[in-house]
Amino acid sequence: MQHAHFEKPHAAKPIAIDIDGEPKGVLVASGQGYRFLAVKLDAFGVDGQEFTSVEAAEAAVRSSLRGQA
């Protein structure tokens, strides 16, 4: 008996965004850039936003956290 073999599509792995050693969220591929998904309450101000680079996303999360202080 033959079994069908299906390959899983290769999806980009999420990229963790850590600020001062604490995970705040992940970036997932979205269109031409990345979408930020918050995993900590203090990062929800940036949740769902799209960025063109990892650096831009990290800067936005840092800026959001500074605004809360």
DOFI-601820 format. One line per 2 residues: number of its first residue (from 1); their letters; for each residue x, y, z of C-alpha. Coordinates in steps of 0.5 Angstrom, whole numbers. Example, Ala and Ser with C-alpha at 12.3 -4.5 7.8 and 13.67 -1.06 7.14 Angstrom:
! DOFI-601820
1> AS> 25,-9,16 ~ 27,-2,14
This chain:
! DOFI-601820
1> MQ> 0,0,0 ~ 3,7,-2
3> HA> 2,13,3 ~ 1,20,0
5> HF> 7,24,2 ~ 6,32,3
7> EK> 11,37,4 ~ 9,42,9
9> PH> 10,49,6 ~ 17,53,8
11> AA> 14,58,12 ~ 19,63,15
13> KP> 20,62,23 ~ 17,68,27
15> IA> 23,73,30 ~ 23,74,37
17> ID> 23,81,40 ~ 26,82,46
19> ID> 27,89,50 ~ 32,89,56
21> GE> 32,81,56 ~ 25,81,56
23> PK> 21,78,50 ~ 15,83,48
25> GV> 13,79,42 ~ 14,76,35
27> LV> 15,78,28 ~ 11,74,23
29> AS> 12,75,15 ~ 7,79,12
31> GQ> 6,82,5 ~ 13,85,4
33> GY> 15,86,11 ~ 13,84,18
35> RF> 7,84,23 ~ 8,85,30
37> LA> 4,80,35 ~ 5,82,42
39> VK> 6,77,48 ~ 6,82,53
41> LD> 1,87,56 ~ 6,93,56
43> AF> 7,92,48 ~ 0,91,46
45> GV> 0,99,43 ~ 4,96,37
47> DG> 0,89,37 ~ -2,88,29
49> QE> 3,94,26 ~ 7,92,20
51> FT> 14,94,19 ~ 19,94,13
53> SV> 25,91,18 ~ 26,88,24
55> EA> 30,94,26 ~ 24,98,25
57> AE> 19,94,29 ~ 24,94,35
59> AA> 25,101,35 ~ 17,102,35
61> VR> 16,97,41 ~ 22,101,45
63> SS> 19,107,43 ~ 12,105,46
65> LR> 15,102,52 ~ 18,109,53
67> GQ> 12,112,53 ~ 9,108,58
69> A> 14,110,63
